[in-house]
Amino acid sequence: MKPLFVPLKQRFTLESFKRGWYRFKRNPTSLVGFAIVTSILLLAILAPWVVPYPEHVKPFVDFANANQPPTWRHPFGTDSVGRDIFTRTIYGYRMSLTLVVVVLSIAVPVGVVLGLVAGYFGGWIETIIMRSTDIFLSLPPLLMALAITAALTPNIFNAMIAISAVWWTWHARLVHSIVSSLRNEDFVEASSVIGAGTFHTLFKEILPNCVSAIIVKITLDAGYVILIGAGLSFLGLGVQPPKPGLGTMVAKGTEYLPDLWWEPVFPGLAILIAILGFNLLGDGLRDFFDVEEV
């Protein structure tokens, strides 16, 4: 059974794509965000072929070249054991993007389904789901992730689990607000009248009207997840050495400030650029889909 009706604003057609792309490309910051995110993705995917010293990602020491400032040979300098910081920064992006993919792959479906159920059924189901969401939202995400990760073995896998455990709440609240405004619309009532099941109504009639807002939210979330993951690694609860985590590299580099400034500065700038890129892209996608508020 095909969806009965999807509001024109949310229906994806060639014409709507052209209008969205026109709004997107007129915003220079959107194009900058797109360029940044695309570059980061390509660098992370092609890291084994583009970095100059791939062996520096594994356990490696070269004390003869330790603590070297930025040069043409080592654009970001070297760390205290002679590893190339540029190489490790690019691989650090790989770790951060892996974290983003895993966390959002877990948190988004959970949050979307709970938001759909709460917004559609209402009553005591809505009360239980949304009050549970409010409890999780009342605590800072980093604090919750710290508590969960500290109770487990500090590593990147447990960091993913910890962040996923608190991230579903934002998507549950977003979808709940959209579904609450749609559940009394004519196309939803018509779906029930002709005998369509609850699954069809939720996922074929209502969910398509949430997709654009969810995509924008995911893009904005990506930068924040990178920041939370870097924070956990900075505190020793995320990526563990010798794996190249951006937060771990910043934490190690701060021990040598201000003399060896390049060790924490370049990984820190990498985090900043990634967050900036995803946020600018998210703002551009909001214009593309014409989403009023996320």
N, C-alpha and C positions, 0 to 999 in steps of 0.2 A: 504494500500500500504506500503510495507516495504521500508526502506531506500535503495537507489540505491547503495551507496558506502560510506563506512566510512574508512578513511585511516587506514592502518594496525597498525600504531603507536598508534592510539586512540581506536582501536577495543579491547573490553574487552573479553579475552578468558582465559582458564585455563592456557595456556602456558605463556601468558603475565602476568597473576597474579603471577605465579611462579617466573618469571624473576623480577617482581617488588618487591615481598617479599624478594627475595635474595638480591636485592640492599638495601631494607629497613633494614633488620636484620644485614647487615654488618656495618651499621652506629650505633655505640653505643648511640649517642645522640638521635637518632630517637626512640630507645627502651626506653630510659629514659623519653622522652616526652610522649610516649604512656603510660608508667607506671604511670606518674604523672596525665595525663588527665583521665585515667581509674579510678585511685584512687579517684580523685576529684568527678567524676561522681557518683561513687558508694557511697561515703560518702554523697553526696548531696541527692541522691535518698533514701538512707536508713537512713537518719538523724534521724527520729523519733525513730528508734530502736537502733542506735549506740551511740547517745549522752547521757552523764550521767544525764543531768538535762534539759529535754525538757521543763519543766515549766518555765525556765529562758528566753525563747524566748518571752513569753507574759509579760504583765506588772507584775513586780515582784520586791520585795525588801527584802533584808536580811542584814541589817546593821551590824549585829553581825559578818558577814563574809566579809565585804566590804574591798576592797583594799588588798586582800591577795596575796602574791607572789606565783609563781608557786610551786605546791606541787603535790604529787601523787593523792590527792583528786581533785585538780584543776590544771591540767597540764599547762594551760596558765594563771593561777591566776584568780582573780575576779576583777570586776570593782568597781566603786565608790558606787554602791548600792548593792553589793554582788552577782551579777550575774556571772555565770561561763563563762569565755571568750572563752574557747574551744567550748562549746556548741553553743555560739552565732556566732563563726567563721564558724563552719560547716553549720549552717543555713544561714550565710552570703553568703556562696558558692551557696546555693539554690537560693537566690535572684539574684546573679550575673549571674548564668547560665540561669535563667528565662529571665533575660534581654537579654542575648546573643540569646536565641532561638527566642524571640519575634522580636527583632531588625532585625536579619538576615532573619527571615521568611517574613518580610515585605520588607526589602531593597533589598535582592538578586533577587526575582522575578521581581521587578520593574526595577532594574538596568539591568538584563539580557535581558528582553524584549526590553527595550529602546536601549541597545547596539546592539541587533539583528537587529532591525528595522533600526537604523542609519547605521550600517555597510552594510546591504544588499541593501537598496534603494539608499543610497548616496544622492547627490544633495542637495536641500534646506532642506529636512527632516534631513539629516545628519548634516547640518550646524546648524539648530535650536537646535537639541538635544545635540550636542557636545559642542556648545558654552554655552548652559545653564549648562552643566556639568562643563565646565571650570570655570564658575562664582562661582558655589558652591565649587569647588576645590580650588579656590583662597583664601578662608577663612578657617582658622584652624577649624577642626571638633569640638573641645572642645568649641571654642568661639561661633560657631553657635549654638551648643547644649545649651550653657549657655544662649544665647539670647532668644531662643525659650522657654526654661524651665522657665526662669525668667518672661516671659510674661504670663505664665500659672500658675496654682496652683502647687507649688513644691510637687511632689510625684513620686513614681516609675513609674506609668502609663504614666505621662507626660514626664518623662525622656526617656521612651521607644520611645514615639512619636518623641521627639526632636532628638534623635540619629538616628532613622530610616529616618528622613527627610533629613539627610545629608549623609547617608551611601550608598545610591544607586549609587552615582556617581562613586565610585571606581569600581563597577562591570560593570557599563555601559561602562566605558573606557576600561576595560579589554576585555569584550566581543566584543566591537566595533573593537578593534585592531585585534582580531582573525578572526572575520567575514570579515573584509576588505581584509585580506590576502586569504580568502577562496572563496569569492563570484565569482571569475573568474575561479575557478577550473572546471575541466571537469565534475565531478559528479554533480555540481550545475547546469551547463548549460544543462547537460543531463536530469536533473529533469524538467527543463522548456520545453525542446524539446518534452518530452512525455506527456506534458500537466498537470503535477503536479501543484497543487495550491501553492500559496505563503505560506500558513500556513504549508503545508507539507514540502516545501523546507526549511523553517526556523527551524521548530521544529523536523523534522525527518532526514533531511540531514545535516544541519549545526550545530545545537545545540549539537548533540552527540560529535562533535569534540571540544566543549568548556567545556565539563563536568569536565574533569580532572583538568583543570586550575581553574575552579570555585570551586571545592572541596578544592584544596590547598588554594585558596584565602579565603574561608570561615573559614578554620582552623586557618589561620594567623589572620583573622579579630577577631576571638573570644577573643583572648587575649587583643586586642586593645579595643574592646567594653567593656570588664571588666574594663580596665583602665579608659576609659571615664566615665563609670557608677560610678566607685569609686570616680573619681574626682568631679562629680556632687554631690554625696552624701557627700563628704568632705566639699563642699561649702554650704551644706544645701538645695540643689535643687534636690536631688534624694530620696533615701530611708529615710523615716522619723521615728524617734523614736516613740515607743519602738521597731520597727522592726529592726532586726539585719543586717544592711548594713555594708559591710567591710569599705567603705570610711567614713561612719558615726562613726564607732568605732574608726578609726584612728584619726578623728577630735576631738572626745571627749577625747581620751587618751592623745593627745598632751597638754591638759590643765594641766596634772599632771607630765609632764616631769621636771627633770630627775628622780625624786624619784620613781614614779610608772611607770617605763619604760615598763613593760610588757603589759600595756593596749594598747598602739599604736603599739608596735613592732610586736606582734604576728598576729594581723589582717593585718598589712603591709606586713609581710612575706607571709601571705596567698595570698595576691594579687600578690606579686612577683612570687611565685611558680606557680600560675595559668597561668600567662602570659608566664613565661619561658616554662611551659609544652606545651602550645598550639603552641608556636613558634617552639620548637624543633620537635613537631609532624608535623607541617606544612612543615618544611624542609624535614622530612622523607617522607612525602607523595609526595613532589616534586620529590624525587628520585624514589618513588614507581611508580608514573605515568610517570616519565621521562619528566616532564615539564621543559623546558629550562628557562623560565622566567615568573614570575607572578607579 
